[in-house]
C-alpha cells in the first residue's frame, strides 16, 4: 500500500513537472498571438494622422505582457492563465490602450495644448494628456465644431472613436483551450513512463 501511495505521489509530481515545463514552452506562443492581434487590430487600424497611435504604446504593452503570471500552481494542480480584460490590471501608461480595447463611445478629437486653449480659453488644468506630447482627447461637440469653423481648421479625429470593444486575447485563449487536453494526456503518458522506468 505504501509503495502504491509513493508511486501515486511520484506520478502526480512528475505530471505536474512535465505540464509546467510544457506550459512554460507555450508562453511565448501565447504572447506572439496577442502581439500579432495588437498589431493587426490596433496599430494597423489607427491610420497615419493620429498622434495617439497604439504603435507608441506597443513596447510598453509587450513588456506588460512579459510580466503577466501565465502559470498558477495550487497544491497538485497547475493552470495556464491567458491574459484578458478581466485579469489584467493596466498601468496608468496603458490607460489609452485599455480604453480602446474596452470600446470608445462617442467621437473624440485630439487637441494639443494650443488647440485646447483655443477651444476652451484656458490651459488644461488637472487634465492628464493621453500621449507623451501633451495631446488631449476631448469629446467632439458644438463648441469644438464652432472653433474649427472660426479657425478654418479640422482637428484630428481619434481613429478609435465610436468603436466596439476590440478583443486581442480571444485567439490566444482559444489556442490554449484547443491544445490543453493533448498537453495533459502527453504529460500523463510521459510521466507514467518516467515513473515506471525509475521504479
Secondary structure as GFF3:
##gff-version 3
##sequence-region A 1 199
A	DSSP	alpha_helix	2	38	.	.	.	ID=ss1
A	DSSP	pi_helix	39	43	.	.	.	ID=ss2
A	DSSP	three_ten_helix	54	57	.	.	.	ID=ss3
A	DSSP	alpha_helix	58	66	.	.	.	ID=ss4
A	DSSP	beta_strand	71	74	.	.	.	ID=ss5
A	DSSP	beta_strand	77	80	.	.	.	ID=ss6
A	DSSP	three_ten_helix	92	94	.	.	.	ID=ss7
A	DSSP	alpha_helix	95	102	.	.	.	ID=ss8
A	DSSP	beta_strand	108	111	.	.	.	ID=ss9
A	DSSP	alpha_helix	113	120	.	.	.	ID=ss10
A	DSSP	beta_strand	136	139	.	.	.	ID=ss11
A	DSSP	alpha_helix	142	151	.	.	.	ID=ss12
A	DSSP	beta_strand	156	157	.	.	.	ID=ss13
A	DSSP	alpha_helix	170	198	.	.	.	ID=ss14
###
